[in-house]
Amino acid sequence: MGEGRDREMEQDRKLKELENQVREKEQREADLELELEILRKARDYAEEHGSLNGVNRSKGKEQKKRT
């Protein structure tokens, strides 16, 4: 009878561990999606304001960086 209980406890522990791993993976994925969104917005802003390699890509005109 004790073996069955030990086995059940071990399975519960493994299940909780896997649930934690899934939660951590989902959180990392959400963090990466947020970071990607921020980078896209930063790129769009830079393109709009001509601060990406000194070229304003939205207008197609070269501009010198303001320093």
PDB file of N, CA, C and O in Angstrom:
ATOM      1  N   MET A   1       0.827  -1.195   0.000  1.00  0.00           N
ATOM      2  CA  MET A   1       0.000   0.000   0.000  1.00  0.00           C
ATOM      3  C   MET A   1       0.870   1.257   0.000  1.00  0.00           C
ATOM      4  O   MET A   1       0.520   2.244  -0.647  1.00  0.00           O
ATOM      5  N   GLY A   2       1.990   1.236   0.709  1.00  0.00           N
ATOM      6  CA  GLY A   2       2.875   2.389   0.772  1.00  0.00           C
ATOM      7  C   GLY A   2       3.503   2.704  -0.569  1.00  0.00           C
ATOM      8  O   GLY A   2       3.757   3.865  -0.890  1.00  0.00           O
ATOM      9  N   GLU A   3       3.755   1.651  -1.363  1.00  0.00           N
ATOM     10  CA  GLU A   3       4.357   1.873  -2.681  1.00  0.00           C
ATOM     11  C   GLU A   3       3.427   2.658  -3.599  1.00  0.00           C
ATOM     12  O   GLU A   3       3.878   3.518  -4.355  1.00  0.00           O
ATOM     13  N   GLY A   4       2.145   2.366  -3.533  1.00  0.00           N
ATOM     14  CA  GLY A   4       1.168   3.076  -4.358  1.00  0.00           C
ATOM     15  C   GLY A   4       1.111   4.549  -3.999  1.00  0.00           C
ATOM     16  O   GLY A   4       1.013   5.405  -4.878  1.00  0.00           O
ATOM     17  N   ARG A   5       1.172   4.842  -2.715  1.00  0.00           N
ATOM     18  CA  ARG A   5       1.142   6.228  -2.242  1.00  0.00           C
ATOM     19  C   ARG A   5       2.411   6.973  -2.663  1.00  0.00           C
ATOM     20  O   ARG A   5       2.356   8.122  -3.101  1.00  0.00           O
ATOM     21  N   ASP A   6       3.561   6.292  -2.522  1.00  0.00           N
ATOM     22  CA  ASP A   6       4.834   6.897  -2.940  1.00  0.00           C
ATOM     23  C   ASP A   6       4.827   7.204  -4.437  1.00  0.00           C
ATOM     24  O   ASP A   6       5.295   8.254  -4.878  1.00  0.00           O
ATOM     25  N   ARG A   7       4.294   6.276  -5.188  1.00  0.00           N
ATOM     26  CA  ARG A   7       4.230   6.446  -6.642  1.00  0.00           C
ATOM     27  C   ARG A   7       3.323   7.636  -6.995  1.00  0.00           C
ATOM     28  O   ARG A   7       3.648   8.442  -7.866  1.00  0.00           O
ATOM     29  N   GLU A   8       2.198   7.725  -6.310  1.00  0.00           N
ATOM     30  CA  GLU A   8       1.268   8.829  -6.546  1.00  0.00           C
ATOM     31  C   GLU A   8       1.912  10.166  -6.184  1.00  0.00           C
ATOM     32  O   GLU A   8       1.752  11.149  -6.907  1.00  0.00           O
ATOM     33  N   MET A   9       2.626  10.203  -5.086  1.00  0.00           N
ATOM     34  CA  MET A   9       3.300  11.438  -4.667  1.00  0.00           C
ATOM     35  C   MET A   9       4.369  11.834  -5.687  1.00  0.00           C
ATOM     36  O   MET A   9       4.526  13.015  -5.997  1.00  0.00           O
ATOM     37  N   GLU A  10       5.095  10.860  -6.203  1.00  0.00           N
ATOM     38  CA  GLU A  10       6.133  11.122  -7.205  1.00  0.00           C
ATOM     39  C   GLU A  10       5.507  11.658  -8.490  1.00  0.00           C
ATOM     40  O   GLU A  10       6.036  12.589  -9.097  1.00  0.00           O
ATOM     41  N   GLN A  11       4.390  11.080  -8.903  1.00  0.00           N
ATOM     42  CA  GLN A  11       3.703  11.557 -10.102  1.00  0.00           C
ATOM     43  C   GLN A  11       3.181  12.978  -9.892  1.00  0.00           C
ATOM     44  O   GLN A  11       3.262  13.807 -10.798  1.00  0.00           O
ATOM     45  N   ASP A  12       2.649  13.261  -8.712  1.00  0.00           N
ATOM     46  CA  ASP A  12       2.180  14.611  -8.406  1.00  0.00           C
ATOM     47  C   ASP A  12       3.332  15.611  -8.454  1.00  0.00           C
ATOM     48  O   ASP A  12       3.181  16.715  -8.979  1.00  0.00           O
ATOM     49  N   ARG A  13       4.474  15.224  -7.910  1.00  0.00           N
ATOM     50  CA  ARG A  13       5.644  16.095  -7.924  1.00  0.00           C
ATOM     51  C   ARG A  13       6.089  16.367  -9.355  1.00  0.00           C
ATOM     52  O   ARG A  13       6.387  17.508  -9.709  1.00  0.00           O
ATOM     53  N   LYS A  14       6.134  15.321 -10.177  1.00  0.00           N
ATOM     54  CA  LYS A  14       6.535  15.486 -11.573  1.00  0.00           C
ATOM     55  C   LYS A  14       5.535  16.359 -12.328  1.00  0.00           C
ATOM     56  O   LYS A  14       5.925  17.190 -13.149  1.00  0.00           O
ATOM     57  N   LEU A  15       4.250  16.168 -12.048  1.00  0.00           N
ATOM     58  CA  LEU A  15       3.225  16.979 -12.699  1.00  0.00           C
ATOM     59  C   LEU A  15       3.390  18.449 -12.339  1.00  0.00           C
ATOM     60  O   LEU A  15       3.321  19.313 -13.214  1.00  0.00           O
ATOM     61  N   LYS A  16       3.606  18.740 -11.061  1.00  0.00           N
ATOM     62  CA  LYS A  16       3.803  20.128 -10.630  1.00  0.00           C
ATOM     63  C   LYS A  16       5.046  20.724 -11.273  1.00  0.00           C
ATOM     64  O   LYS A  16       5.046  21.888 -11.672  1.00  0.00           O
ATOM     65  N   GLU A  17       6.100  19.929 -11.372  1.00  0.00           N
ATOM     66  CA  GLU A  17       7.336  20.397 -12.004  1.00  0.00           C
ATOM     67  C   GLU A  17       7.098  20.740 -13.476  1.00  0.00           C
ATOM     68  O   GLU A  17       7.571  21.767 -13.962  1.00  0.00           O
ATOM     69  N   LEU A  18       6.366  19.879 -14.180  1.00  0.00           N
ATOM     70  CA  LEU A  18       6.058  20.137 -15.588  1.00  0.00           C
ATOM     71  C   LEU A  18       5.158  21.362 -15.739  1.00  0.00           C
ATOM     72  O   LEU A  18       5.342  22.157 -16.660  1.00  0.00           O
ATOM     73  N   GLU A  19       4.196  21.516 -14.848  1.00  0.00           N
ATOM     74  CA  GLU A  19       3.322  22.695 -14.883  1.00  0.00           C
ATOM     75  C   GLU A  19       4.134  23.969 -14.687  1.00  0.00           C
ATOM     76  O   GLU A  19       3.886  24.977 -15.349  1.00  0.00           O
ATOM     77  N   ASN A  20       5.101  23.923 -13.779  1.00  0.00           N
ATOM     78  CA  ASN A  20       5.979  25.077 -13.560  1.00  0.00           C
ATOM     79  C   ASN A  20       6.811  25.378 -14.800  1.00  0.00           C
ATOM     80  O   ASN A  20       6.988  26.539 -15.169  1.00  0.00           O
ATOM     81  N   GLN A  21       7.318  24.338 -15.438  1.00  0.00           N
ATOM     82  CA  GLN A  21       8.114  24.530 -16.649  1.00  0.00           C
ATOM     83  C   GLN A  21       7.274  25.169 -17.752  1.00  0.00           C
ATOM     84  O   GLN A  21       7.748  26.055 -18.464  1.00  0.00           O
ATOM     85  N   VAL A  22       6.028  24.719 -17.892  1.00  0.00           N
ATOM     86  CA  VAL A  22       5.134  25.285 -18.901  1.00  0.00           C
ATOM     87  C   VAL A  22       4.872  26.750 -18.593  1.00  0.00           C
ATOM     88  O   VAL A  22       4.915  27.592 -19.489  1.00  0.00           O
ATOM     89  N   ARG A  23       4.598  27.059 -17.326  1.00  0.00           N
ATOM     90  CA  ARG A  23       4.344  28.450 -16.931  1.00  0.00           C
ATOM     91  C   ARG A  23       5.555  29.332 -17.226  1.00  0.00           C
ATOM     92  O   ARG A  23       5.413  30.438 -17.747  1.00  0.00           O
ATOM     93  N   GLU A  24       6.753  28.834 -16.887  1.00  0.00           N
ATOM     94  CA  GLU A  24       7.979  29.597 -17.140  1.00  0.00           C
ATOM     95  C   GLU A  24       8.186  29.816 -18.635  1.00  0.00           C
ATOM     96  O   GLU A  24       8.573  30.906 -19.057  1.00  0.00           O
ATOM     97  N   LYS A  25       7.929  28.783 -19.438  1.00  0.00           N
ATOM     98  CA  LYS A  25       8.082  28.911 -20.887  1.00  0.00           C
ATOM     99  C   LYS A  25       7.089  29.919 -21.436  1.00  0.00           C
ATOM    100  O   LYS A  25       7.445  30.743 -22.279  1.00  0.00           O
ATOM    101  N   GLU A  26       5.857  29.866 -20.972  1.00  0.00           N
ATOM    102  CA  GLU A  26       4.845  30.823 -21.430  1.00  0.00           C
ATOM    103  C   GLU A  26       5.225  32.246 -21.041  1.00  0.00           C
ATOM    104  O   GLU A  26       4.996  33.178 -21.812  1.00  0.00           O
ATOM    105  N   GLN A  27       5.805  32.424 -19.855  1.00  0.00           N
ATOM    106  CA  GLN A  27       6.220  33.759 -19.423  1.00  0.00           C
ATOM    107  C   GLN A  27       7.380  34.265 -20.269  1.00  0.00           C
ATOM    108  O   GLN A  27       7.404  35.435 -20.653  1.00  0.00           O
ATOM    109  N   ARG A  28       8.340  33.393 -20.563  1.00  0.00           N
ATOM    110  CA  ARG A  28       9.466  33.783 -21.429  1.00  0.00           C
ATOM    111  C   ARG A  28       8.949  34.171 -22.813  1.00  0.00           C
ATOM    112  O   ARG A  28       9.405  35.152 -23.401  1.00  0.00           O
ATOM    113  N   GLU A  29       8.000  33.400 -23.326  1.00  0.00           N
ATOM    114  CA  GLU A  29       7.439  33.707 -24.639  1.00  0.00           C
ATOM    115  C   GLU A  29       6.729  35.061 -24.624  1.00  0.00           C
ATOM    116  O   GLU A  29       6.877  35.850 -25.557  1.00  0.00           O
ATOM    117  N   ALA A  30       5.963  35.330 -23.571  1.00  0.00           N
ATOM    118  CA  ALA A  30       5.275  36.616 -23.454  1.00  0.00           C
ATOM    119  C   ALA A  30       6.285  37.757 -23.357  1.00  0.00           C
ATOM    120  O   ALA A  30       6.091  38.813 -23.959  1.00  0.00           O
ATOM    121  N   ASP A  31       7.358  37.546 -22.600  1.00  0.00           N
ATOM    122  CA  ASP A  31       8.407  38.571 -22.472  1.00  0.00           C
ATOM    123  C   ASP A  31       9.060  38.856 -23.824  1.00  0.00           C
ATOM    124  O   ASP A  31       9.306  40.012 -24.167  1.00  0.00           O
ATOM    125  N   LEU A  32       9.340  37.796 -24.590  1.00  0.00           N
ATOM    126  CA  LEU A  32       9.966  37.973 -25.901  1.00  0.00           C
ATOM    127  C   LEU A  32       9.023  38.668 -26.874  1.00  0.00           C
ATOM    128  O   LEU A  32       9.459  39.491 -27.679  1.00  0.00           O
ATOM    129  N   GLU A  33       7.741  38.344 -26.808  1.00  0.00           N
ATOM    130  CA  GLU A  33       6.771  39.018 -27.674  1.00  0.00           C
ATOM    131  C   GLU A  33       6.702  40.507 -27.341  1.00  0.00           C
ATOM    132  O   GLU A  33       6.626  41.343 -28.241  1.00  0.00           O
ATOM    133  N   LEU A  34       6.728  40.836 -26.060  1.00  0.00           N
ATOM    134  CA  LEU A  34       6.711  42.234 -25.649  1.00  0.00           C
ATOM    135  C   LEU A  34       7.976  42.950 -26.118  1.00  0.00           C
ATOM    136  O   LEU A  34       7.910  44.075 -26.613  1.00  0.00           O
ATOM    137  N   GLU A  35       9.118  42.300 -25.963  1.00  0.00           N
ATOM    138  CA  GLU A  35      10.376  42.890 -26.409  1.00  0.00           C
ATOM    139  C   GLU A  35      10.362  43.120 -27.926  1.00  0.00           C
ATOM    140  O   GLU A  35      10.834  44.150 -28.406  1.00  0.00           O
ATOM    141  N   LEU A  36       9.822  42.163 -28.669  1.00  0.00           N
ATOM    142  CA  LEU A  36       9.727  42.309 -30.116  1.00  0.00           C
ATOM    143  C   LEU A  36       8.829  43.485 -30.483  1.00  0.00           C
ATOM    144  O   LEU A  36       9.156  44.251 -31.389  1.00  0.00           O
ATOM    145  N   GLU A  37       7.720  43.635 -29.802  1.00  0.00           N
ATOM    146  CA  GLU A  37       6.811  44.747 -30.056  1.00  0.00           C
ATOM    147  C   GLU A  37       7.509  46.083 -29.778  1.00  0.00           C
ATOM    148  O   GLU A  37       7.363  47.033 -30.547  1.00  0.00           O
ATOM    149  N   ILE A  38       8.255  46.150 -28.693  1.00  0.00           N
ATOM    150  CA  ILE A  38       8.989  47.373 -28.351  1.00  0.00           C
ATOM    151  C   ILE A  38      10.027  47.689 -29.428  1.00  0.00           C
ATOM    152  O   ILE A  38      10.157  48.837 -29.853  1.00  0.00           O
ATOM    153  N   LEU A  39      10.760  46.673 -29.866  1.00  0.00           N
ATOM    154  CA  LEU A  39      11.769  46.885 -30.904  1.00  0.00           C
ATOM    155  C   LEU A  39      11.141  47.337 -32.221  1.00  0.00           C
ATOM    156  O   LEU A  39      11.691  48.198 -32.908  1.00  0.00           O
ATOM    157  N   ARG A  40      10.010  46.770 -32.568  1.00  0.00           N
ATOM    158  CA  ARG A  40       9.324  47.196 -33.790  1.00  0.00           C
ATOM    159  C   ARG A  40       8.890  48.657 -33.691  1.00  0.00           C
ATOM    160  O   ARG A  40       9.048  49.421 -34.643  1.00  0.00           O
ATOM    161  N   LYS A  41       8.346  49.042 -32.543  1.00  0.00           N
ATOM    162  CA  LYS A  41       7.922  50.428 -32.363  1.00  0.00           C
ATOM    163  C   LYS A  41       9.117  51.373 -32.406  1.00  0.00           C
ATOM    164  O   LYS A  41       9.030  52.464 -32.970  1.00  0.00           O
ATOM    165  N   ALA A  42      10.227  50.957 -31.814  1.00  0.00           N
ATOM    166  CA  ALA A  42      11.437  51.779 -31.836  1.00  0.00           C
ATOM    167  C   ALA A  42      11.941  51.935 -33.261  1.00  0.00           C
ATOM    168  O   ALA A  42      12.352  53.025 -33.659  1.00  0.00           O
ATOM    169  N   ARG A  43      11.914  50.862 -34.026  1.00  0.00           N
ATOM    170  CA  ARG A  43      12.338  50.926 -35.427  1.00  0.00           C
ATOM    171  C   ARG A  43      11.420  51.859 -36.222  1.00  0.00           C
ATOM    172  O   ARG A  43      11.890  52.698 -36.991  1.00  0.00           O
ATOM    173  N   ASP A  44      10.117  51.705 -36.028  1.00  0.00           N
ATOM    174  CA  ASP A  44       9.164  52.565 -36.739  1.00  0.00           C
ATOM    175  C   ASP A  44       9.377  54.031 -36.379  1.00  0.00           C
ATOM    176  O   ASP A  44       9.339  54.904 -37.246  1.00  0.00           O
ATOM    177  N   TYR A  45       9.599  54.293 -35.103  1.00  0.00           N
ATOM    178  CA  TYR A  45       9.849  55.669 -34.657  1.00  0.00           C
ATOM    179  C   TYR A  45      11.116  56.213 -35.311  1.00  0.00           C
ATOM    180  O   TYR A  45      11.138  57.340 -35.807  1.00  0.00           O
ATOM    181  N   ALA A  46      12.173  55.394 -35.305  1.00  0.00           N
ATOM    182  CA  ALA A  46      13.445  55.828 -35.895  1.00  0.00           C
ATOM    183  C   ALA A  46      13.277  56.112 -37.386  1.00  0.00           C
ATOM    184  O   ALA A  46      13.826  57.083 -37.907  1.00  0.00           O
ATOM    185  N   GLU A  47      12.521  55.265 -38.058  1.00  0.00           N
ATOM    186  CA  GLU A  47      12.303  55.487 -39.491  1.00  0.00           C
ATOM    187  C   GLU A  47      11.515  56.767 -39.724  1.00  0.00           C
ATOM    188  O   GLU A  47      11.826  57.518 -40.648  1.00  0.00           O
ATOM    189  N   GLU A  48      10.521  57.025 -38.922  1.00  0.00           N
ATOM    190  CA  GLU A  48       9.696  58.230 -39.076  1.00  0.00           C
ATOM    191  C   GLU A  48      10.488  59.501 -38.810  1.00  0.00           C
ATOM    192  O   GLU A  48      10.257  60.529 -39.445  1.00  0.00           O
ATOM    193  N   HIS A  49      11.418  59.427 -37.874  1.00  0.00           N
ATOM    194  CA  HIS A  49      12.132  60.631 -37.459  1.00  0.00           C
ATOM    195  C   HIS A  49      13.537  60.728 -38.030  1.00  0.00           C
ATOM    196  O   HIS A  49      14.330  61.564 -37.597  1.00  0.00           O
ATOM    197  N   GLY A  50      13.842  59.889 -38.984  1.00  0.00           N
ATOM    198  CA  GLY A  50      15.112  60.000 -39.696  1.00  0.00           C
ATOM    199  C   GLY A  50      16.329  59.712 -38.849  1.00  0.00           C
ATOM    200  O   GLY A  50      17.414  60.216 -39.139  1.00  0.00           O
ATOM    201  N   SER A  51      16.177  58.924 -37.821  1.00  0.00           N
ATOM    202  CA  SER A  51      17.329  58.666 -36.973  1.00  0.00           C
ATOM    203  C   SER A  51      17.851  57.241 -37.140  1.00  0.00           C
ATOM    204  O   SER A  51      18.522  56.709 -36.255  1.00  0.00           O
ATOM    205  N   LEU A  52      17.543  56.638 -38.263  1.00  0.00           N
ATOM    206  CA  LEU A  52      18.046  55.300 -38.536  1.00  0.00           C
ATOM    207  C   LEU A  52      19.108  55.402 -39.621  1.00  0.00           C
ATOM    208  O   LEU A  52      18.777  55.560 -40.796  1.00  0.00           O
ATOM    209  N   ASN A  53      20.355  55.316 -39.250  1.00  0.00           N
ATOM    210  CA  ASN A  53      21.491  55.434 -40.183  1.00  0.00           C
ATOM    211  C   ASN A  53      21.468  56.748 -40.949  1.00  0.00           C
ATOM    212  O   ASN A  53      21.948  56.816 -42.081  1.00  0.00           O
ATOM    213  N   GLY A  54      20.928  57.766 -40.355  1.00  0.00           N
ATOM    214  CA  GLY A  54      20.928  59.070 -40.995  1.00  0.00           C
ATOM    215  C   GLY A  54      19.999  59.179 -42.187  1.00  0.00           C
ATOM    216  O   GLY A  54      20.083  60.148 -42.941  1.00  0.00           O
ATOM    217  N   VAL A  55      19.129  58.227 -42.374  1.00  0.00           N
ATOM    218  CA  VAL A  55      18.224  58.245 -43.517  1.00  0.00           C
ATOM    219  C   VAL A  55      16.793  58.228 -43.018  1.00  0.00           C
ATOM    220  O   VAL A  55      16.422  57.414 -42.173  1.00  0.00           O
ATOM    221  N   ASN A  56      16.008  59.124 -43.546  1.00  0.00           N
ATOM    222  CA  ASN A  56      14.588  59.120 -43.243  1.00  0.00           C
ATOM    223  C   ASN A  56      13.921  58.245 -44.290  1.00  0.00           C
ATOM    224  O   ASN A  56      13.626  58.698 -45.396  1.00  0.00           O
ATOM    225  N   ARG A  57      13.691  57.006 -43.940  1.00  0.00           N
ATOM    226  CA  ARG A  57      13.194  56.053 -44.926  1.00  0.00           C
ATOM    227  C   ARG A  57      11.762  56.335 -45.340  1.00  0.00           C
ATOM    228  O   ARG A  57      11.365  55.991 -46.453  1.00  0.00           O
ATOM    229  N   SER A  58      10.982  56.952 -44.471  1.00  0.00           N
ATOM    230  CA  SER A  58       9.592  57.217 -44.847  1.00  0.00           C
ATOM    231  C   SER A  58       9.504  58.244 -45.967  1.00  0.00           C
ATOM    232  O   SER A  58       8.545  58.243 -46.738  1.00  0.00           O
ATOM    233  N   LYS A  59      10.500  59.118 -46.058  1.00  0.00           N
ATOM    234  CA  LYS A  59      10.514  60.127 -47.122  1.00  0.00           C
ATOM    235  C   LYS A  59      11.492  59.758 -48.228  1.00  0.00           C
ATOM    236  O   LYS A  59      11.454  60.337 -49.313  1.00  0.00           O
ATOM    237  N   GLY A  60      12.365  58.799 -47.956  1.00  0.00           N
ATOM    238  CA  GLY A  60      13.337  58.379 -48.953  1.00  0.00           C
ATOM    239  C   GLY A  60      14.444  59.385 -49.183  1.00  0.00           C
ATOM    240  O   GLY A  60      15.151  59.311 -50.187  1.00  0.00           O
ATOM    241  N   LYS A  61      14.602  60.314 -48.278  1.00  0.00           N
ATOM    242  CA  LYS A  61      15.642  61.331 -48.425  1.00  0.00           C
ATOM    243  C   LYS A  61      16.722  61.098 -47.384  1.00  0.00           C
ATOM    244  O   LYS A  61      16.445  60.737 -46.240  1.00  0.00           O
ATOM    245  N   GLU A  62      17.951  61.313 -47.806  1.00  0.00           N
ATOM    246  CA  GLU A  62      19.038  61.211 -46.842  1.00  0.00           C
ATOM    247  C   GLU A  62      19.107  62.482 -46.022  1.00  0.00           C
ATOM    248  O   GLU A  62      18.959  63.590 -46.537  1.00  0.00           O
ATOM    249  N   GLN A  63      19.333  62.294 -44.741  1.00  0.00           N
ATOM    250  CA  GLN A  63      19.498  63.422 -43.838  1.00  0.00           C
ATOM    251  C   GLN A  63      20.693  63.139 -42.955  1.00  0.00           C
ATOM    252  O   GLN A  63      20.987  61.987 -42.634  1.00  0.00           O
ATOM    253  N   LYS A  64      21.371  64.187 -42.571  1.00  0.00           N
ATOM    254  CA  LYS A  64      22.453  64.021 -41.622  1.00  0.00           C
ATOM    255  C   LYS A  64      21.852  63.898 -40.234  1.00  0.00           C
ATOM    256  O   LYS A  64      20.840  64.521 -39.913  1.00  0.00           O
ATOM    257  N   LYS A  65      22.498  63.083 -39.427  1.00  0.00           N
ATOM    258  CA  LYS A  65      22.038  62.941 -38.046  1.00  0.00           C
ATOM    259  C   LYS A  65      22.237  64.250 -37.316  1.00  0.00           C
ATOM    260  O   LYS A  65      23.238  64.944 -37.493  1.00  0.00           O
ATOM    261  N   ARG A  66      21.267  64.562 -36.502  1.00  0.00           N
ATOM    262  CA  ARG A  66      21.400  65.762 -35.663  1.00  0.00           C
ATOM    263  C   ARG A  66      22.177  65.390 -34.418  1.00  0.00           C
ATOM    264  O   ARG A  66      21.812  64.470 -33.686  1.00  0.00           O
ATOM    265  N   THR A  67      23.258  66.125 -34.191  1.00  0.00           N
ATOM    266  CA  THR A  67      24.067  65.829 -33.003  1.00  0.00           C
ATOM    267  C   THR A  67      24.203  67.054 -32.145  1.00  0.00           C
ATOM    268  O   THR A  67      24.849  67.006 -31.099  1.00  0.00           O
TER     269      THR A  67
END
